[in-house]
Amino acid sequence: MAQWKEITTTEQWTEAWTASGEKPFVILKHSTACPVSFSALEEFESYLGKTPNEDVEYLLVKVIESRPVSNQIAEETGVKHASPQVLYVKNKETVWNTSHWSITEKHMTAVLN
């Protein structure tokens, strides 16, 4: 079972972004104040609890508590902010993203595996 790692600083984001050529990652932008985001987190964790792509790192940023990180993600990826939102980043490029009710275990499995 894979685990997600929370990032809370822009430095951690920059490290992941820079390393995405070697180790792609999936990041969930999560709002701790939103029921839709809570559902997305459950789906994210359900995906991780089954047979996730082991070649990918899994990250989470809390958009309220870590606003500068969330803003930097939107700026550097060029993907307009939404929450909840999932982005799959490879080689400093967003190769897939989705948001809200489209964040499901089934959808992530279809794209990532």
Secondary structure as GFF3:
##gff-version 3
##sequence-region A 1 113
A	DSSP	beta_strand	5	6	.	.	.	ID=ss1
A	DSSP	alpha_helix	10	19	.	.	.	ID=ss2
A	DSSP	beta_strand	25	30	.	.	.	ID=ss3
A	DSSP	alpha_helix	35	48	.	.	.	ID=ss4
A	DSSP	beta_strand	57	62	.	.	.	ID=ss5
A	DSSP	alpha_helix	67	77	.	.	.	ID=ss6
A	DSSP	beta_strand	85	90	.	.	.	ID=ss7
A	DSSP	beta_strand	93	99	.	.	.	ID=ss8
A	DSSP	three_ten_helix	100	102	.	.	.	ID=ss9
A	DSSP	alpha_helix	105	112	.	.	.	ID=ss10
###
